[in-house]
């Protein structure tokens, strides 16, 4: 499974809004998009501000490597 960070950030209001929540420069969300890594404290903050989002919607099957969560 691969986390679609770009879609998650976009649905949370975009890079500027996510950077504001993170209290970081607006380039920080681009690192999340590039690496696909986002810490659980930030996920909690973003989901608190966007309770209508379902985190499961942002995971896609990794067809490149045929990996699945076990």
C-alpha positions in Angstrom: 0.0 0.0 0.0 1.1 3.5 -0.8 -0.1 6.6 1.0 -1.3 9.3 -1.5 0.1 12.3 0.4 -0.6 14.7 -2.4 -4.3 14.0 -2.4 -4.5 14.1 1.4 -2.7 17.5 1.5 -4.9 18.8 -1.2 -8.1 17.7 0.5 -6.9 19.2 3.8 -6.8 22.7 2.1 -3.6 22.6 0.1 0.1 23.1 0.9 -0.4 26.6 2.5 -3.0 25.4 4.9 -1.1 22.3 5.9 2.1 24.3 6.4 0.1 26.7 8.6 -1.1 23.7 10.7 2.4 22.4 10.9 3.7 25.8 11.8 6.4 25.3 9.2 7.4 27.0 5.9 5.1 26.2 3.0 7.8 23.9 1.4 7.4 21.4 4.3 4.2 19.8 2.8 6.1 19.3 -0.5 8.6 17.1 1.5 5.7 15.0 2.7 4.4 14.6 -0.9 7.9 13.7 -2.2 8.7 11.2 0.5 5.2 9.9 1.2 5.9 10.1 5.0 3.7 12.0 7.3 3.9 11.7 11.1 0.9 10.6 13.1 0.7 13.8 15.2 0.3 15.8 12.0 -2.3 13.3 10.7 -4.2 13.8 14.0 -4.1 17.6 13.7 -5.3 17.5 10.1 -8.1 15.0 10.7 -9.2 17.1 13.7 -9.6 20.1 11.4 -11.1 17.9 8.6 -13.3 15.3 10.3 -15.2 14.5 7.1 -12.0 12.9 5.7 -11.4 9.2 5.9 -7.8 8.3 6.1 -8.4 4.9 4.4 -9.3 6.8 1.2 -5.7 7.9 0.8 -4.1 4.4 0.5 -3.6 2.8 -2.9 -2.3 -0.6 -3.8 1.4 -0.5 -4.9 1.0 -2.0 -8.3 4.7 -1.3 -9.2 6.0 -3.7 -6.5 2.8 -5.8 -6.0 3.1 -5.2 -2.2 0.1 -5.4 0.1 -0.3 -4.7 3.8 -0.1 -7.8 5.8 
